Amino acid sequence: MAPERDTLVLSLKLASGEFNSELRIPFPLTPDERNRAVERWLDFMATGLRLSAEAMDATFPALQGRER
């Protein structure tokens, strides 16, 4: 019987609610797979924040409907 799978949810948001990002990772993974998934997500977040959060694939309720 295959082990039961769950989902690990990592999220980042501003208290103001103006930014929210979430990553869902199938779980359990091996420790190496899990660490790599977290590293990729953190790299994605850091890159997006450096470039401009508007360019990220994330939810920005305060920016919806604005032209870029």
N, CA, C and O atoms as a Maestro MAE file, in Angstrom:
{
 s_m_m2io_version
 :::
 2.0.0
}

f_m_ct {
 s_m_title
 :::
 protein
 m_atom[272] {
  # First column is atom index #
  i_m_mmod_type
  r_m_x_coord
  r_m_y_coord
  r_m_z_coord
  i_m_residue_number
  s_m_chain_name
  s_m_pdb_residue_name
  s_m_pdb_atom_name
  i_m_atomic_number
  :::
  1 25 0.845 -1.184 0.000 1 A "MET " " N  " 7
  2 3 0.000 0.000 0.000 1 A "MET " " CA " 6
  3 2 0.888 1.244 0.000 1 A "MET " " C  " 6
  4 15 1.830 1.336 0.787 1 A "MET " " O  " 8
  5 25 0.591 2.189 -0.872 2 A "ALA " " N  " 7
  6 3 1.377 3.426 -0.957 2 A "ALA " " CA " 6
  7 2 1.133 4.289 0.275 2 A "ALA " " C  " 6
  8 15 0.026 4.308 0.813 2 A "ALA " " O  " 8
  9 25 2.164 5.001 0.723 3 A "PRO " " N  " 7
  10 3 1.968 5.875 1.878 3 A "PRO " " CA " 6
  11 2 0.982 6.991 1.537 3 A "PRO " " C  " 6
  12 15 0.929 7.462 0.401 3 A "PRO " " O  " 8
  13 25 0.208 7.404 2.532 4 A "GLU " " N  " 7
  14 3 -0.743 8.486 2.333 4 A "GLU " " CA " 6
  15 2 0.013 9.784 2.072 4 A "GLU " " C  " 6
  16 15 1.011 10.074 2.733 4 A "GLU " " O  " 8
  17 25 -0.468 10.564 1.103 5 A "ARG " " N  " 7
  18 3 0.184 11.827 0.755 5 A "ARG " " CA " 6
  19 2 -0.617 12.980 1.343 5 A "ARG " " C  " 6
  20 15 -1.837 12.907 1.490 5 A "ARG " " O  " 8
  21 25 0.088 14.020 1.668 6 A "ASP " " N  " 7
  22 3 -0.525 15.243 2.161 6 A "ASP " " CA " 6
  23 2 0.085 16.384 1.362 6 A "ASP " " C  " 6
  24 15 0.821 16.140 0.406 6 A "ASP " " O  " 8
  25 25 -0.200 17.594 1.727 7 A "THR " " N  " 7
  26 3 0.358 18.754 1.045 7 A "THR " " CA " 6
  27 2 0.967 19.693 2.064 7 A "THR " " C  " 6
  28 15 0.331 20.055 3.054 7 A "THR " " O  " 8
  29 25 2.201 20.081 1.813 8 A "LEU " " N  " 7
  30 3 2.886 21.074 2.629 8 A "LEU " " CA " 6
  31 2 2.593 22.428 2.000 8 A "LEU " " C  " 6
  32 15 2.851 22.623 0.812 8 A "LEU " " O  " 8
  33 25 2.056 23.373 2.779 9 A "VAL " " N  " 7
  34 3 1.702 24.688 2.261 9 A "VAL " " CA " 6
  35 2 2.627 25.726 2.880 9 A "VAL " " C  " 6
  36 15 2.669 25.894 4.099 9 A "VAL " " O  " 8
  37 25 3.373 26.425 2.010 10 A "LEU " " N  " 7
  38 3 4.244 27.511 2.448 10 A "LEU " " CA " 6
  39 2 3.632 28.802 1.942 10 A "LEU " " C  " 6
  40 15 3.277 28.897 0.767 10 A "LEU " " O  " 8
  41 25 3.500 29.800 2.807 11 A "SER " " N  " 7
  42 3 2.910 31.050 2.345 11 A "SER " " CA " 6
  43 2 3.653 32.244 2.916 11 A "SER " " C  " 6
  44 15 4.309 32.167 3.955 11 A "SER " " O  " 8
  45 25 3.524 33.352 2.199 12 A "LEU " " N  " 7
  46 3 4.138 34.608 2.590 12 A "LEU " " CA " 6
  47 2 3.127 35.697 2.306 12 A "LEU " " C  " 6
  48 15 2.563 35.750 1.213 12 A "LEU " " O  " 8
  49 25 2.887 36.573 3.282 13 A "LYS " " N  " 7
  50 3 1.970 37.676 3.027 13 A "LYS " " CA " 6
  51 2 2.356 38.877 3.870 13 A "LYS " " C  " 6
  52 15 2.971 38.749 4.929 13 A "LYS " " O  " 8
  53 25 1.976 40.053 3.370 14 A "LEU " " N  " 7
  54 3 2.153 41.273 4.134 14 A "LEU " " CA " 6
  55 2 0.959 41.418 5.066 14 A "LEU " " C  " 6
  56 15 -0.156 41.037 4.711 14 A "LEU " " O  " 8
  57 25 1.184 41.962 6.247 15 A "ALA " " N  " 7
  58 3 0.096 42.154 7.201 15 A "ALA " " CA " 6
  59 2 -0.995 43.050 6.615 15 A "ALA " " C  " 6
  60 15 -2.164 42.913 6.974 15 A "ALA " " O  " 8
  61 25 -0.626 43.961 5.722 16 A "SER " " N  " 7
  62 3 -1.599 44.861 5.100 16 A "SER " " CA " 6
  63 2 -2.532 44.125 4.140 16 A "SER " " C  " 6
  64 15 -3.580 44.652 3.766 16 A "SER " " O  " 8
  65 25 -2.154 42.912 3.741 17 A "GLY " " N  " 7
  66 3 -2.954 42.165 2.782 17 A "GLY " " CA " 6
  67 2 -2.684 42.540 1.339 17 A "GLY " " C  " 6
  68 15 -3.348 42.027 0.438 17 A "GLY " " O  " 8
  69 25 -1.717 43.429 1.094 18 A "GLU " " N  " 7
  70 3 -1.426 43.881 -0.263 18 A "GLU " " CA " 6
  71 2 -0.569 42.896 -1.049 18 A "GLU " " C  " 6
  72 15 -0.359 43.088 -2.247 18 A "GLU " " O  " 8
  73 25 -0.075 41.854 -0.407 19 A "PHE " " N  " 7
  74 3 0.725 40.854 -1.103 19 A "PHE " " CA " 6
  75 2 0.508 39.509 -0.441 19 A "PHE " " C  " 6
  76 15 0.459 39.406 0.784 19 A "PHE " " O  " 8
  77 25 0.380 38.476 -1.266 20 A "ASN " " N  " 7
  78 3 0.194 37.127 -0.755 20 A "ASN " " CA " 6
  79 2 0.778 36.148 -1.771 20 A "ASN " " C  " 6
  80 15 0.527 36.279 -2.969 20 A "ASN " " O  " 8
  81 25 1.554 35.171 -1.307 21 A "SER " " N  " 7
  82 3 2.102 34.142 -2.184 21 A "SER " " CA " 6
  83 2 2.037 32.810 -1.453 21 A "SER " " C  " 6
  84 15 2.210 32.749 -0.235 21 A "SER " " O  " 8
  85 25 1.789 31.753 -2.200 22 A "GLU " " N  " 7
  86 3 1.650 30.437 -1.586 22 A "GLU " " CA " 6
  87 2 2.246 29.378 -2.500 22 A "GLU " " C  " 6
  88 15 2.132 29.465 -3.723 22 A "GLU " " O  " 8
  89 25 2.876 28.386 -1.905 23 A "LEU " " N  " 7
  90 3 3.428 27.254 -2.641 23 A "LEU " " CA " 6
  91 2 2.909 25.985 -1.988 23 A "LEU " " C  " 6
  92 15 2.989 25.833 -0.769 23 A "LEU " " O  " 8
  93 25 2.381 25.078 -2.789 24 A "ARG " " N  " 7
  94 3 1.893 23.785 -2.287 24 A "ARG " " CA " 6
  95 2 2.821 22.701 -2.802 24 A "ARG " " C  " 6
  96 15 3.046 22.582 -4.006 24 A "ARG " " O  " 8
  97 25 3.361 21.906 -1.874 25 A "ILE " " N  " 7
  98 3 4.319 20.860 -2.210 25 A "ILE " " CA " 6
  99 2 3.741 19.519 -1.774 25 A "ILE " " C  " 6
  100 15 3.364 19.367 -0.612 25 A "ILE " " O  " 8
  101 25 3.662 18.529 -2.691 26 A "PRO " " N  " 7
  102 3 3.224 17.197 -2.275 26 A "PRO " " CA " 6
  103 2 4.123 16.694 -1.148 26 A "PRO " " C  " 6
  104 15 5.337 16.892 -1.173 26 A "PRO " " O  " 8
  105 25 3.521 16.053 -0.180 27 A "PHE " " N  " 7
  106 3 4.248 15.622 1.008 27 A "PHE " " CA " 6
  107 2 3.761 14.229 1.371 27 A "PHE " " C  " 6
  108 15 2.555 14.016 1.245 27 A "PHE " " O  " 8
  109 25 4.528 13.284 1.793 28 A "PRO " " N  " 7
  110 3 5.931 13.451 2.132 28 A "PRO " " CA " 6
  111 2 6.837 13.338 0.913 28 A "PRO " " C  " 6
  112 15 6.561 12.583 -0.020 28 A "PRO " " O  " 8
  113 25 7.888 14.078 0.938 29 A "LEU " " N  " 7
  114 3 8.977 13.981 -0.022 29 A "LEU " " CA " 6
  115 2 10.208 13.545 0.750 29 A "LEU " " C  " 6
  116 15 10.212 13.537 1.981 29 A "LEU " " O  " 8
  117 25 11.238 13.188 0.029 30 A "THR " " N  " 7
  118 3 12.490 12.914 0.727 30 A "THR " " CA " 6
  119 2 13.002 14.246 1.274 30 A "THR " " C  " 6
  120 15 12.641 15.301 0.752 30 A "THR " " O  " 8
  121 25 13.824 14.218 2.301 31 A "PRO " " N  " 7
  122 3 14.355 15.480 2.835 31 A "PRO " " CA " 6
  123 2 15.040 16.331 1.766 31 A "PRO " " C  " 6
  124 15 14.889 17.552 1.767 31 A "PRO " " O  " 8
  125 25 15.787 15.711 0.858 32 A "ASP " " N  " 7
  126 3 16.452 16.476 -0.204 32 A "ASP " " CA " 6
  127 2 15.446 17.127 -1.149 32 A "ASP " " C  " 6
  128 15 15.617 18.286 -1.525 32 A "ASP " " O  " 8
  129 25 14.394 16.395 -1.538 33 A "GLU " " N  " 7
  130 3 13.364 16.957 -2.418 33 A "GLU " " CA " 6
  131 2 12.646 18.120 -1.737 33 A "GLU " " C  " 6
  132 15 12.391 19.151 -2.359 33 A "GLU " " O  " 8
  133 25 12.330 17.949 -0.475 34 A "ARG " " N  " 7
  134 3 11.637 18.992 0.283 34 A "ARG " " CA " 6
  135 2 12.510 20.240 0.409 34 A "ARG " " C  " 6
  136 15 12.032 21.356 0.207 34 A "ARG " " O  " 8
  137 25 13.785 20.053 0.741 35 A "ASN " " N  " 7
  138 3 14.697 21.196 0.876 35 A "ASN " " CA " 6
  139 2 14.845 21.934 -0.448 35 A "ASN " " C  " 6
  140 15 14.869 23.165 -0.474 35 A "ASN " " O  " 8
  141 25 14.945 21.193 -1.541 36 A "ARG " " N  " 7
  142 3 15.094 21.825 -2.856 36 A "ARG " " CA " 6
  143 2 13.840 22.602 -3.232 36 A "ARG " " C  " 6
  144 15 13.942 23.690 -3.798 36 A "ARG " " O  " 8
  145 25 12.668 22.071 -2.933 37 A "ALA " " N  " 7
  146 3 11.422 22.778 -3.230 37 A "ALA " " CA " 6
  147 2 11.352 24.087 -2.449 37 A "ALA " " C  " 6
  148 15 10.958 25.116 -2.997 37 A "ALA " " O  " 8
  149 25 11.727 24.052 -1.190 38 A "VAL " " N  " 7
  150 3 11.719 25.265 -0.370 38 A "VAL " " CA " 6
  151 2 12.746 26.264 -0.902 38 A "VAL " " C  " 6
  152 15 12.460 27.458 -0.982 38 A "VAL " " O  " 8
  153 25 13.923 25.793 -1.262 39 A "GLU " " N  " 7
  154 3 14.955 26.683 -1.817 39 A "GLU " " CA " 6
  155 2 14.470 27.366 -3.096 39 A "GLU " " C  " 6
  156 15 14.696 28.562 -3.281 39 A "GLU " " O  " 8
  157 25 13.804 26.617 -3.980 40 A "ARG " " N  " 7
  158 3 13.295 27.201 -5.230 40 A "ARG " " CA " 6
  159 2 12.265 28.282 -4.937 40 A "ARG " " C  " 6
  160 15 12.271 29.337 -5.572 40 A "ARG " " O  " 8
  161 25 11.378 28.024 -3.974 41 A "TRP " " N  " 7
  162 3 10.350 28.997 -3.631 41 A "TRP " " CA " 6
  163 2 10.982 30.258 -3.054 41 A "TRP " " C  " 6
  164 15 10.609 31.369 -3.432 41 A "TRP " " O  " 8
  165 25 11.936 30.094 -2.141 42 A "LEU " " N  " 7
  166 3 12.596 31.262 -1.555 42 A "LEU " " CA " 6
  167 2 13.367 32.049 -2.608 42 A "LEU " " C  " 6
  168 15 13.365 33.280 -2.580 42 A "LEU " " O  " 8
  169 25 14.026 31.357 -3.536 43 A "ASP " " N  " 7
  170 3 14.718 32.036 -4.634 43 A "ASP " " CA " 6
  171 2 13.726 32.819 -5.496 43 A "ASP " " C  " 6
  172 15 13.996 33.954 -5.890 43 A "ASP " " O  " 8
  173 25 12.587 32.208 -5.782 44 A "PHE " " N  " 7
  174 3 11.548 32.867 -6.566 44 A "PHE " " CA " 6
  175 2 11.079 34.141 -5.873 44 A "PHE " " C  " 6
  176 15 10.967 35.192 -6.503 44 A "PHE " " O  " 8
  177 25 10.807 34.045 -4.579 45 A "MET " " N  " 7
  178 3 10.334 35.204 -3.823 45 A "MET " " CA " 6
  179 2 11.391 36.303 -3.798 45 A "MET " " C  " 6
  180 15 11.069 37.468 -4.028 45 A "MET " " O  " 8
  181 25 12.640 35.955 -3.525 46 A "ALA " " N  " 7
  182 3 13.715 36.949 -3.454 46 A "ALA " " CA " 6
  183 2 13.916 37.629 -4.809 46 A "ALA " " C  " 6
  184 15 14.081 38.847 -4.875 46 A "ALA " " O  " 8
  185 25 13.902 36.854 -5.877 47 A "THR " " N  " 7
  186 3 14.072 37.426 -7.213 47 A "THR " " CA " 6
  187 2 12.920 38.361 -7.548 47 A "THR " " C  " 6
  188 15 13.140 39.470 -8.036 47 A "THR " " O  " 8
  189 25 11.711 37.928 -7.292 48 A "GLY " " N  " 7
  190 3 10.542 38.760 -7.580 48 A "GLY " " CA " 6
  191 2 10.544 40.061 -6.801 48 A "GLY " " C  " 6
  192 15 10.202 41.111 -7.344 48 A "GLY " " O  " 8
  193 25 10.923 40.004 -5.547 49 A "LEU " " N  " 7
  194 3 10.962 41.221 -4.742 49 A "LEU " " CA " 6
  195 2 12.057 42.163 -5.226 49 A "LEU " " C  " 6
  196 15 11.881 43.381 -5.194 49 A "LEU " " O  " 8
  197 25 13.193 41.612 -5.675 50 A "ARG " " N  " 7
  198 3 14.272 42.454 -6.212 50 A "ARG " " CA " 6
  199 2 13.854 43.119 -7.518 50 A "ARG " " C  " 6
  200 15 14.162 44.289 -7.741 50 A "ARG " " O  " 8
  201 25 13.154 42.385 -8.383 51 A "LEU " " N  " 7
  202 3 12.795 42.904 -9.703 51 A "LEU " " CA " 6
  203 2 11.605 43.854 -9.669 51 A "LEU " " C  " 6
  204 15 11.563 44.826 -10.423 51 A "LEU " " O  " 8
  205 25 10.663 43.584 -8.820 52 A "SER " " N  " 7
  206 3 9.427 44.347 -8.655 52 A "SER " " CA " 6
  207 2 8.322 43.329 -8.430 52 A "SER " " C  " 6
  208 15 8.059 42.480 -9.281 52 A "SER " " O  " 8
  209 25 7.694 43.421 -7.302 53 A "ALA " " N  " 7
  210 3 6.684 42.438 -6.934 53 A "ALA " " CA " 6
  211 2 5.558 42.350 -7.962 53 A "ALA " " C  " 6
  212 15 4.930 41.300 -8.094 53 A "ALA " " O  " 8
  213 25 5.295 43.433 -8.691 54 A "GLU " " N  " 7
  214 3 4.234 43.380 -9.697 54 A "GLU " " CA " 6
  215 2 4.534 42.371 -10.798 54 A "GLU " " C  " 6
  216 15 3.610 41.906 -11.467 54 A "GLU " " O  " 8
  217 25 5.794 42.023 -11.003 55 A "ALA " " N  " 7
  218 3 6.172 41.096 -12.062 55 A "ALA " " CA " 6
  219 2 6.041 39.638 -11.644 55 A "ALA " " C  " 6
  220 15 6.215 38.743 -12.472 55 A "ALA " " O  " 8
  221 25 5.741 39.386 -10.387 56 A "MET " " N  " 7
  222 3 5.650 38.018 -9.882 56 A "MET " " CA " 6
  223 2 4.287 37.415 -10.171 56 A "MET " " C  " 6
  224 15 3.299 38.128 -10.346 56 A "MET " " O  " 8
  225 25 4.251 36.094 -10.217 57 A "ASP " " N  " 7
  226 3 2.994 35.380 -10.335 57 A "ASP " " CA " 6
  227 2 2.480 35.168 -8.917 57 A "ASP " " C  " 6
  228 15 2.696 34.118 -8.311 57 A "ASP " " O  " 8
  229 25 1.802 36.179 -8.406 58 A "ALA " " N  " 7
  230 3 1.302 36.155 -7.037 58 A "ALA " " CA " 6
  231 2 0.027 36.990 -6.990 58 A "ALA " " C  " 6
  232 15 -0.372 37.572 -7.999 58 A "ALA " " O  " 8
  233 25 -0.597 37.050 -5.849 59 A "THR " " N  " 7
  234 3 -1.842 37.790 -5.699 59 A "THR " " CA " 6
  235 2 -1.572 39.140 -5.053 59 A "THR " " C  " 6
  236 15 -0.951 39.218 -3.993 59 A "THR " " O  " 8
  237 25 -2.037 40.189 -5.691 60 A "PHE " " N  " 7
  238 3 -1.900 41.548 -5.178 60 A "PHE " " CA " 6
  239 2 -3.273 42.219 -5.222 60 A "PHE " " C  " 6
  240 15 -3.557 42.937 -6.181 60 A "PHE " " O  " 8
  241 25 -4.130 42.017 -4.229 61 A "PRO " " N  " 7
  242 3 -5.483 42.571 -4.286 61 A "PRO " " CA " 6
  243 2 -5.517 44.079 -4.535 61 A "PRO " " C  " 6
  244 15 -6.393 44.553 -5.258 61 A "PRO " " O  " 8
  245 25 -4.589 44.845 -3.957 62 A "ALA " " N  " 7
  246 3 -4.602 46.298 -4.114 62 A "ALA " " CA " 6
  247 2 -4.241 46.731 -5.531 62 A "ALA " " C  " 6
  248 15 -4.536 47.863 -5.914 62 A "ALA " " O  " 8
  249 25 -3.606 45.856 -6.325 63 A "LEU " " N  " 7
  250 3 -3.162 46.213 -7.669 63 A "LEU " " CA " 6
  251 2 -4.089 45.704 -8.761 63 A "LEU " " C  " 6
  252 15 -3.915 46.071 -9.923 63 A "LEU " " O  " 8
  253 25 -5.054 44.880 -8.430 64 A "GLN " " N  " 7
  254 3 -5.932 44.309 -9.449 64 A "GLN " " CA " 6
  255 2 -6.685 45.420 -10.168 64 A "GLN " " C  " 6
  256 15 -7.224 46.329 -9.537 64 A "GLN " " O  " 8
  257 25 -6.717 45.336 -11.489 65 A "GLY " " N  " 7
  258 3 -7.414 46.330 -12.289 65 A "GLY " " CA " 6
  259 2 -6.543 47.493 -12.723 65 A "GLY " " C  " 6
  260 15 -6.968 48.279 -13.569 65 A "GLY " " O  " 8
  261 25 -5.355 47.635 -12.186 66 A "ARG " " N  " 7
  262 3 -4.440 48.709 -12.592 66 A "ARG " " CA " 6
  263 2 -3.696 48.297 -13.842 66 A "ARG " " C  " 6
  264 15 -3.417 47.116 -14.051 66 A "ARG " " O  " 8
  265 25 -3.371 49.283 -14.683 67 A "GLU " " N  " 7
  266 3 -2.518 49.005 -15.836 67 A "GLU " " CA " 6
  267 2 -1.088 48.955 -15.368 67 A "GLU " " C  " 6
  268 15 -0.708 49.655 -14.429 67 A "GLU " " O  " 8
  269 25 -0.288 48.123 -16.023 68 A "ARG " " N  " 7
  270 3 1.126 48.019 -15.655 68 A "ARG " " CA " 6
  271 2 1.941 48.933 -16.502 68 A "ARG " " C  " 6
  272 15 3.161 48.994 -16.348 68 A "ARG " " O  " 8
  :::
 }
 m_bond[271] {
  # First column is bond index #
  i_m_from
  i_m_to
  i_m_order
  :::
  1 1 2 1
  2 2 3 1
  3 3 4 2
  4 3 5 1
  5 5 6 1
  6 6 7 1
  7 7 8 2
  8 7 9 1
  9 9 10 1
  10 10 11 1
  11 11 12 2
  12 11 13 1
  13 13 14 1
  14 14 15 1
  15 15 16 2
  16 15 17 1
  17 17 18 1
  18 18 19 1
  19 19 20 2
  20 19 21 1
  21 21 22 1
  22 22 23 1
  23 23 24 2
  24 23 25 1
  25 25 26 1
  26 26 27 1
  27 27 28 2
  28 27 29 1
  29 29 30 1
  30 30 31 1
  31 31 32 2
  32 31 33 1
  33 33 34 1
  34 34 35 1
  35 35 36 2
  36 35 37 1
  37 37 38 1
  38 38 39 1
  39 39 40 2
  40 39 41 1
  41 41 42 1
  42 42 43 1
  43 43 44 2
  44 43 45 1
  45 45 46 1
  46 46 47 1
  47 47 48 2
  48 47 49 1
  49 49 50 1
  50 50 51 1
  51 51 52 2
  52 51 53 1
  53 53 54 1
  54 54 55 1
  55 55 56 2
  56 55 57 1
  57 57 58 1
  58 58 59 1
  59 59 60 2
  60 59 61 1
  61 61 62 1
  62 62 63 1
  63 63 64 2
  64 63 65 1
  65 65 66 1
  66 66 67 1
  67 67 68 2
  68 67 69 1
  69 69 70 1
  70 70 71 1
  71 71 72 2
  72 71 73 1
  73 73 74 1
  74 74 75 1
  75 75 76 2
  76 75 77 1
  77 77 78 1
  78 78 79 1
  79 79 80 2
  80 79 81 1
  81 81 82 1
  82 82 83 1
  83 83 84 2
  84 83 85 1
  85 85 86 1
  86 86 87 1
  87 87 88 2
  88 87 89 1
  89 89 90 1
  90 90 91 1
  91 91 92 2
  92 91 93 1
  93 93 94 1
  94 94 95 1
  95 95 96 2
  96 95 97 1
  97 97 98 1
  98 98 99 1
  99 99 100 2
  100 99 101 1
  101 101 102 1
  102 102 103 1
  103 103 104 2
  104 103 105 1
  105 105 106 1
  106 106 107 1
  107 107 108 2
  108 107 109 1
  109 109 110 1
  110 110 111 1
  111 111 112 2
  112 111 113 1
  113 113 114 1
  114 114 115 1
  115 115 116 2
  116 115 117 1
  117 117 118 1
  118 118 119 1
  119 119 120 2
  120 119 121 1
  121 121 122 1
  122 122 123 1
  123 123 124 2
  124 123 125 1
  125 125 126 1
  126 126 127 1
  127 127 128 2
  128 127 129 1
  129 129 130 1
  130 130 131 1
  131 131 132 2
  132 131 133 1
  133 133 134 1
  134 134 135 1
  135 135 136 2
  136 135 137 1
  137 137 138 1
  138 138 139 1
  139 139 140 2
  140 139 141 1
  141 141 142 1
  142 142 143 1
  143 143 144 2
  144 143 145 1
  145 145 146 1
  146 146 147 1
  147 147 148 2
  148 147 149 1
  149 149 150 1
  150 150 151 1
  151 151 152 2
  152 151 153 1
  153 153 154 1
  154 154 155 1
  155 155 156 2
  156 155 157 1
  157 157 158 1
  158 158 159 1
  159 159 160 2
  160 159 161 1
  161 161 162 1
  162 162 163 1
  163 163 164 2
  164 163 165 1
  165 165 166 1
  166 166 167 1
  167 167 168 2
  168 167 169 1
  169 169 170 1
  170 170 171 1
  171 171 172 2
  172 171 173 1
  173 173 174 1
  174 174 175 1
  175 175 176 2
  176 175 177 1
  177 177 178 1
  178 178 179 1
  179 179 180 2
  180 179 181 1
  181 181 182 1
  182 182 183 1
  183 183 184 2
  184 183 185 1
  185 185 186 1
  186 186 187 1
  187 187 188 2
  188 187 189 1
  189 189 190 1
  190 190 191 1
  191 191 192 2
  192 191 193 1
  193 193 194 1
  194 194 195 1
  195 195 196 2
  196 195 197 1
  197 197 198 1
  198 198 199 1
  199 199 200 2
  200 199 201 1
  201 201 202 1
  202 202 203 1
  203 203 204 2
  204 203 205 1
  205 205 206 1
  206 206 207 1
  207 207 208 2
  208 207 209 1
  209 209 210 1
  210 210 211 1
  211 211 212 2
  212 211 213 1
  213 213 214 1
  214 214 215 1
  215 215 216 2
  216 215 217 1
  217 217 218 1
  218 218 219 1
  219 219 220 2
  220 219 221 1
  221 221 222 1
  222 222 223 1
  223 223 224 2
  224 223 225 1
  225 225 226 1
  226 226 227 1
  227 227 228 2
  228 227 229 1
  229 229 230 1
  230 230 231 1
  231 231 232 2
  232 231 233 1
  233 233 234 1
  234 234 235 1
  235 235 236 2
  236 235 237 1
  237 237 238 1
  238 238 239 1
  239 239 240 2
  240 239 241 1
  241 241 242 1
  242 242 243 1
  243 243 244 2
  244 243 245 1
  245 245 246 1
  246 246 247 1
  247 247 248 2
  248 247 249 1
  249 249 250 1
  250 250 251 1
  251 251 252 2
  252 251 253 1
  253 253 254 1
  254 254 255 1
  255 255 256 2
  256 255 257 1
  257 257 258 1
  258 258 259 1
  259 259 260 2
  260 259 261 1
  261 261 262 1
  262 262 263 1
  263 263 264 2
  264 263 265 1
  265 265 266 1
  266 266 267 1
  267 267 268 2
  268 267 269 1
  269 269 270 1
  270 270 271 1
  271 271 272 2
  :::
 }
}
